[in-house]
Amino acid sequence: MTLSTTSLDQSVLRNAFGQFPSGVVALCAEIDGVQVGMAASSFVAVSIDPPLVAFCVQDTSTTWPKFAAATRIGISVLGELHDVAARTLAAKTGNRFEGLTTTTTDDGAVFIDGASMWLDATVTEQITAGDHDIVLMRINELEIKDGVAPIVFHGSKFRRLAVDL
């Protein structure tokens, strides 16, 4: 048997990967008095002991290298009302924090208000994987915001979860 698509070009793979729904996080920090942020839909829980998470970032990202100076990075699991925020944080130009209310810790982790969870994390390892890097992060502290449903990225669109009946 052969599957229907054997041509694995970028558009085919982008479409295929888009079939898997994922949550969206904002990674943000204050570096030298300036807020730096980006959105990622490749976030995953890795380990409970020790508490680790990871996300993938394209190796051509011009934003991720700015985080090298960050001691702590705030990870906000974006809520269902953050569709505009997710687009703004993913934009190549402009103020990525326009219209957002944020909270910053003494260590420089920046969090987006209205998120379903906040994780204060530290990068522990970065591994090259094809045209992306896998960034492993240790959770230092967290806060869960009850009652906030997450936004989901699927088929290149932001979607809301259906309510159980």
N, C-alpha and C positions, 0 to 999 in steps of 0.2 A: 504494500500500500504506500502511496505517496500523498502527502497533504496537498491541498489545492494551491498553495503559494510557496514557491521555492526561491523566488527573487526577493532577497532580503535588503532592498534599498531603504534609504532613510524614510521615505514617505510611507512605505508599507510597515516598517517597524514602528514608526510614530503612531500610526493607526492601530496596530496590534497592541502596543503598550497602553494606549488610551482606553482599551476595553476593560482594563482593571481599575476599578474605582479606588481612590485614595483620599486620605485627609489632606489638609493643607496647613502648613505651619509657617509662621513668620519667625525668622532668625534675626535678632536685633541686638545691638550693643551700642554703647556710647564710647567713642574712641577719641581722645584728645578734645573732648567737649562737643563732638559732633555725633549725631545719631546715624548709624549705618544699619540698613535692613534689607532683607530679601525674603522672597517667598519660596517654599519648596513643597512639592507634592510627593517626594520620594522619602518621606520620613518613616522610620520603623523602630519599634521597641526591640532591643537586642537581648538584654539580660536583666534579671532581677537582682542577682548577687554576683558581681557588683552591679549597681543600677546604671545601665548603659542604653543609649539610643544612638541611632545613626541616620544620616541622610546622604543623598548623592548630589553632587554639584558638578556642572559641566566644567571641563578643564579650561575653557575659554572665558569663564566668568571674570568680569572685571570688578565685581563687588566682593566676592569671597576673599581675595587676597587682603582686602582692607581689615578683615577680621583677625588677621595674624597678630595684631597688637592687643586684641581683647583678652582680658583675664577671664571674664565670664560672658556668656552669651545667653540672652533670654530667648526661649523658645515658647511661642504662643500658639496653641492649637486653635486655629481660627474658627469662629462660630458661623452659623448659617447666615447671619446678617453681614458678614465680612466679604461679600463677593467683590465689592468695589475696592476694599482694602487689599484683597489678594491681588487684584490687577495692578493697583498702585505700587505695591511692594515688589511686583515682578517687572515693572516698567524699566526700560533702559535709560530714560531721561526723566527729569522733573523731580519734585519733592516727593519722595516715597512715603513720607509721613503726613502728607496733606490730608486734613480732615480726620486724622486719627488722634485719639487720646492715649497717651502712653504713661507708664510708670517705670521709673529707673531706680535700680538698687544702688547702694553705696559702692558696690563692686563693678558697676557699669552694665549690668544686664538690663535690657530694655524690654518691656512687655506691652502688648497691645490690649487695651481695655476691651471687655466684652468677649474675650476668648474663653473657651471651655476649660483650658488648663494652661498653667504657666510652669515651665521648667527652667531652673537656673542651671546651666551646664558649662562644662569645661572640655575643650577639645583634648582628646588623649592620643588620637592616632589619625592619620590621613593616608589612605591606600589608593594608589592609582588602579583604575579598572576601566580599560578601554578609553573612551573619550570623556569619562567622568572620574571624579575622585569620590571614594566612600569616606565620609567623615564620621569617626566614632567619638562619642561624647559621653562623659560621666555626669550623671545628675547629682547636683549638690543639694538642691532644695526643690520643692514643688508645691503648687497650690492648685487644687481642683475647684472649679467653679460649677457647682451643681445647677442644673436646669438650663444649661447652654448647649444646644445641639450643634454638632460640628458641621462645617461645610464640606462637601465632597467634590472632588474633581474627577470627571468621567467623560470620555469622548470629547475632550478639549473644551468642556463646559463646566461651570460651577453649578452644583445641584444641592438641593436640600434633601434630607432623609424623610421618608414618609412616616407618618405617625402610626404606631401600632393601634389597631382597633380592638 
